[in-house]
Amino acid sequence: MTFSVGDLFLILPELLVITAACIVFVLDPVLRPSDKDGLVWLSLGTLAICMGLTASQMRAPVEVFNGLVVIDAYGAFWKLLLYFVTGLTILLSHSYLKEERLYFGEYYGFVLLALSGMMVMVSAADLLTIYLGTELMSLSLYVMVGLKRSEPRSLEASAKYFVLGAFSSGILLYGISLLYGATGSTRLPAIAAAIAGQSLDDPLLMFATILLAVGFGFNLAVVPFHMWTPDVYQGAPTSVTAFMAVASKAASFGAFLRVFIEGLGGLKANWSAIFLLLCLATLVLGNVVALVQTNIKRMLAYSSIAHAGYALIGVVAAGRLENSLGIASVLLYLALYTFMTFGAFAIAAMLRKDGIEGDEIQDFTGLSKRQPVAALLMLIFMVSLAGIPPTAGFIGKFYVFMSAVEAGMTWLAVIALIFAAVSAYYYLRVVMVMYMREPSDVADGAPQLVMSPTLSIVLACAVAGVVIFGIYPNPLVQLAMQAVLTLK
């Protein structure tokens, strides 16, 4: 493989993020605890520079490193979203880690390393490159999930995530090897050319496609590959949970769509049927099991599973539509999902009971009497997650449902609408607890909210996205449509 200086310039955002992560790891051991806030601003400054560089890459596709990586508007869309989410994560973590007495400066290095893996995933045009990006993201997340080393629940979550993640990683790599055997290449354009006009009648191609679906299904947290999600979300620090629920899901969908649209697009008629079954199972289990959860993080975990099901509707529709509406609806849905989910986790991260994090739904009892502003923000996030207008959640669901209708699958949109109504119960239950129950006596250890300037910024960004894009989504819709046009 040969490359030029121009290739390095085109991947400058990835190089900057990795360099910043290395600097954080080097500086952390030598800095005094009072000086480690500088690592936060170093990380945020790097993200700001990368955001400017990536915004200039919303253009026609350019292949670098002999086609291993492609720089295009599709990858730029996901990277901009990932920068935004990572920035919110760092701001949320700044105060959260102090409240939890977790003075680990290397945490920000792992956040940046995970981001670099995600950036590789959404820009890769080769299956092995996607695999390397996935592993870089996963290995960083394994460490971050077990950050609370003094809590058995956190260590258990990290161990479960590692074991199941290693298992899914093996399945994904096996699928890649079978696909290489069937097509003679791991490059997505070469794979697309090799399978043109074929179907899953070839057993090798069929098994390869199924194994790739399983491997990606783990990171997407779709049923039946969701088993790790509730325990890991509950055991991980809340800032890490928010990062995983939004950023890793977005990056996984970005890589997943590129593989199945660009590489396996010739098999749309076959894999759309597979993902239809996964979509229905995910909608049913995610929404039904969320009904009985009493822990806010577990409830949001099953909510995250259900939202993966809604996003899969756009993927299924893309298998039947000749236009780009199905894929664009997925991009739009996940971008809007970012604001409401991150906002909900930010409120959960603020809740303290007897000096420790309070993550039970009953801990929100009477919050409107004690913290009316926080209760109002949580109300907005819950309403948006339920898909009630005029919020961003409604816009996201509207576009994925519309893609199903245009694909001639009105029945699927109706089923999804029914389960959206079911989800309103467990989202509005949190609202009921906040507004319709009397708060506990503070002297008895009632939960309190801990605010900070950085948390205020996170909540302001989240609620602004939910409200503004719920009323005027056109800029985001056009950006998603522009990004999809670069997919081959």
N, C-alpha and C positions, 0 to 999 in steps of 0.2 A: 504494500500500500504506500502511495506517495501523497504528500499534501504540501500546500504552499502557505506562505504567510497570510494570504487572503483567506484561506480556510480557518486559520486561527482567529483572524479578526471576526469572522462570522459567528464563531462560537465564543466570542469574548464574554458575553454574560455568564455562561457556564464557568469559564476560567476565573472570572472575578468572584463568583460565589464560592468556588472551591478554595481559592486563595484566601478569602476572608475567613472561611472555616478553619483553615490551617493556622492563620494568624491568631484566631481565638484560642485554639488549642495550645499554641506556644505561649501566649500572654497570660493565660489563666493561672498557671502555677506561680508566676512571678509577681502578679499584681496583688496588692492588699485588698481585702474584702471591700473596703470603702471605695476603691477605684474600679471595681469590676462593672459598674454601670457603664463605663466607657465601651465595654464589649457590646452592650445593647445598641448604642449609637453607631458603632462601627458596622454592625449588622444591618441596621436600618439604612445607613448611608449607602452601603453596597447595594441594597435592594432598590433604592431610588435611582442610582446610576444604571443598574441593569434594566429598570423599567423604561428609562429613556432610550437605551440602546435597542431594546426589543421592540418598542413602539415603531422604530424606523424599519423593522423587518416585516411589516404587514405588506407583502408584495408577492410577486410570482415566485414559485419554488426555485430554490438554488441548492443543488446537491454539493456536499463537501465530503472530504475524506473518501473519495471513490464511491460515493453513494451510500455510505453508512449512515449519514445524517442529512436531513433536508431542512433548510431554513425557509419557512413559508408562513403565510398568514394564519394557517390552522395552528401550527405550533406556537406562533406568537400570541394568539388568543389565550391558549392555555397557560403560557408562561406569565402573561400579565395577570391573569387570575391567581396564579400560584404566588407571585410576588406580593399581591395584595393580602392574600390569606396568611402568608408567612409574616408579613409586617404586623398584621393584627395579632398573630400568635406571640410574637416577640413582645409586643406592648402588653398583652394580657399576662404573659409569663413574668414580666418585670415586677409586678406587684404580687402576683400569685405565689411565686417562689419565695418571696420574702415572708409572706404570711404563713407559708408551710415550712419555713426555716430550712429551705433547700438552697444552700449557697453554692451552687454548682455552675461556675462560669462556662464550663465545657458544654453545658446544655445548649447554648446558642450555637456552638460549633456543630452539634449534632442536628439541630434544626436546619442549618445551612447545608450540611451534607445531604440530609434527606431531600431538601429542595433541589440540589444539584442532580440527584438521581431522578427526581420527577421531571426536571427539564430535559434530561437525556431521553426519558421515556416518551415524551410527547413530540420530540423532534427526530427520533430515530426512524430510519427507513430500512432497517435490518433487524431481524428477529433476535439475533445474539446481542445487538446493541440495546434493544429494548430490555432483554433479560438482564444485562449488566446494570442498566438504570434501575430496574425493579429491585435488584438485590441491594444496590447502594441505598435506595430508599428504605427497604425493609430492615436491613441491618441497623440503620440509625434509629428506626422506630422501635426495634426490640430493646435497645438500650434506654430510650426515652420512656417507654412504658414502665420499666422497672426502676424509675428514678427514686421513688419513695422506698429506699432500701430497708427502712426500719418497719415497713408494713408488710405483713405476709400476703395480703391481698394483692398488692402491687407486684411483688415478686412472683406470685402465682400467675398473674395476668401476663407478665413478661415471659414466663416459661411456656405457658400455653400458646402464646402468640408465636414464640420461636419454633416450637415443635410443629405446630400446624402450618406455619409459614414455610418451614423447611420442606415439609411434605408437599405442599402446593407448588413450591419452587421446583422440586424434582419432577412433578407432573408436567409443569409448563416446559421444562427443558426436554423432557421426553417427547412431548408434542412437537417441539421445534425440530428435534432430530428426525421424527417420522415424516414431518413435512419436508424436510431437506431430502429425505430418501425418496419421497414421491415427486418432488419437483426439481431436485438438483441444485437448489440455491436457498439461502436464507434472506436474500434481498427481496423486499416486497414487490417491486416492479417485475422482477424475474419470476417470482411465484405467480403473480397475476397472469403473466404471459403463458406460463406452463400449464395452468389449470383452465385456461380459456376454453369454454365449450364443454368442460367436463362436469360431472356431478359426483355425488358421494357414493356412486356405485363402486368406485375403487376403494377397497377395504382400508388400504394404507392411508389414503386421503381422508376417509371418514374418521378413522381413529385419531389421526393428527388433529383434525378440526375439533373433535370432541375434547381431546386433552387440552388444547389451547383454550377452549371455552371454560373448562374446569379450572385451569391455572389462573385465568383472568377473573373467573367468578369468585375466587377466594378474596382477591384484593377489592373487588366490587362489593363484596358482602351480600351476594344474592343467594337465595335458597336453592339448593341445600348446602351451600358452602359458606354459610354464615355463622357456624357454630362458635367461632372464636369471638365474635363481635360483642355480645353482651358482657361477658366476663372481662374482656380487655378494656372496653370502654369504662366499666365501673371501677376496675382496679387501677387504671392509669391516672396520673395527675390530670386534672380537668383541662388544663391548657394543652396537654398532649392529646387528650381525647378530642378536643375541638379541632386540633390540627389534623388528626387522623380522619375524623368524620368528614372534613371538607377537602383538605389538600390531597391526601392520598387517594381519596375516591375520585377527585377530578383528574389527577394524573393517570390513574388506572383506566378511567373512561377514555381519556385522550389517546393512550397507547392502544387500548382495545379497539376503538373505532378505526384508527389508522390501519391496524392489522386486518380487520374484517372487511373494511371498505376498500382499501387500496390493494391489499394482498389477496384476500379471499372474496373479493367482490363478485367474481364469476360464480360463486356458490351461494349467492343471496337467497335463492329459492329454498336452499337446503338449510342454511344456518338460521334463517329467520324463523323456521318452525321450531328449532331447538330453543331459541331465545324466547319464543312465545310461551313455551312451557315453563321456562325459568321465570319469566315475567309474572305469569299467573300465580305460580307457587310463592313468589316473593311478595306479591301484593297481599295474598291471603294470610300467610304466616306473619309477616311483619306487622300488619295492622291488628290482627286478632290477638297475638301474644302481647302486644303493647298495651292492650286493654287492662291487663291484670298486673302490670308492673307498679310497684310502690316506690322504687328508686328513680329519681329523675334522670340519672345517667343511663340506667338500663332502659327506661322508657324512650329516651332519645336514641339509644342504640337500635332498638327495634324500629323506631321511626326512621332512622337512617337506612335500615334494610328496606322498609316500605318505599322510601323515596328512590332507592336504586331500582325498584320495580317500576315506578312511574317513568324513570328515565329510559328503562328498557323498552317502553312502549314506542318511543321514537326510533329505537334501533330496529324493532320489529317492523315498524312502518317503513323504514328505509329499505328493507328487503323487498318491498312491493312498489314503492314510489320510484318514478323516474327522475323526479326533481330532488332538490337538496333539503326539503322541508323537514324530513324525519331527523336527519343528523343535526340540522340547525336547531331543532327543538330540544335536542339533548344538550347541546352546548349552552343554550339559553337557560334551560332548566337548572343545570348544575351551577351556572353563574349566579342565578337568583337564589338557589338553595344555600349558597355560601353565606349570604347576609343573615338570613333568619336563623340558620343553625348555629352559626358562630355567636350571634347575639344571645341565643338561649343558653349556650354553654358559658358565656361570659357572666350572665346573671347567676348561674349555678356556681361558678367559681368564686363569686363574691360572698356567698352565704357562709356564715360561721356560726357554730353552736358550741358553746363551752370552749372556745378557742380552737376548735378543729372544724374541718369542712363539713357542712351539713348538706347532704345530697339526697335526702328523702323528700318525697313530694309533700308530706305533712309538715316539713320544715318551712314551707312557704305559707303556712296558715296565717291569715290576717296580715299579709305583707302590705296590703294597700293602706292599712292603718299606720304601720310603722315606717314604711318607705314607699310613699305613693308614686314617686317618679319611677323607681325600679319596677314596681308592680305594673305601671302603665307600659313600660318598655317590654316586660315579659308578656303582657297581654298582646301587644302588637306582634311579637315573634310567634306566639302560639297561634294567633289568628292567621298569620301568614303561612305557617307550617300546615295548617288545616286547609289552606287554599281558599280562604274567604276574601272576596273583593272588598276594598280596592288595594290589595297588597301584592307584593311581588310573587308570593306563593300562588295566587290565583292566575297571574300571567303565565307562570311556568307551566302549571297544569293545563291551562287553556291551549297552549301551543302543542304540547305533547298529545292532548286529546284530539286536537284538530288534525294533527298528522295521522292519527289512527283513522279518523273519519275519511280523510282524503285517500287513504290507502284501502278504503272499502271495508274497514274493520270497525264499524260503528259499535258492534257488540262489545268489543274490547274497551272502547271508551266508556260505555255504559257500566261495565263491570268495575273499571277503575274509578268511575264517579261514585259508585256505591261504596267502595272501600274508602274513598276520600271522605264520605259522610261518616263512615265508621270511625275514621281517625279523628274526626271532630270531637268525639266523646273524650278520648284520653288527652287531647290538647286542652279542651275547655274545662276538663276536670282540674287542671292546674289553675286556671283562671277562677274557677269556683272556690277553690281552697284559698286563694289570695283575697278574694273580694267578698265572700259570703260566710266566712268563719271569723270568729273573734280571735285576735292574737293572744298568745300565751303570756303569762306574767314574765316580764324581763328578769325578775329576781329568780325565777325557776329555770333560768338558762335558755330563754327563748332565742331562736336564731336571729342574728343581726347581719346586716350587709356591711362589708368593708369596702369603701370607695377609695380611689386614687386617681390622679390626673391621667395616667395611662389607660386605666379602665374606662374612664369617661370618654377618651378618644375612641376606644374600641366600640363602645356602645353607641356613640354618636355616628360613627361610620356605618355600623350595622343597621340602625334604625333609619338612617337616611337612605340607604340602599333599598330597604324594604318599602318605604313610603314613596320615594321618588320613582323607582322603577315599577312600582305598582300603579302609579298614575301615568307615567310617561316612559314606557319601555322601548320606544323606537330606536334610540341610539344603540342599546344593547342588542336589539333584534337585528339591526343592520350590520353590526360588528360580527355577530354570529353567522349571518348569511354570507358575509364577505369571507370569513375564515373557511367556511365549508367549500366554497368555490375552488379553493386550491387543492382539495383532495381529488385524486385522479379516479 
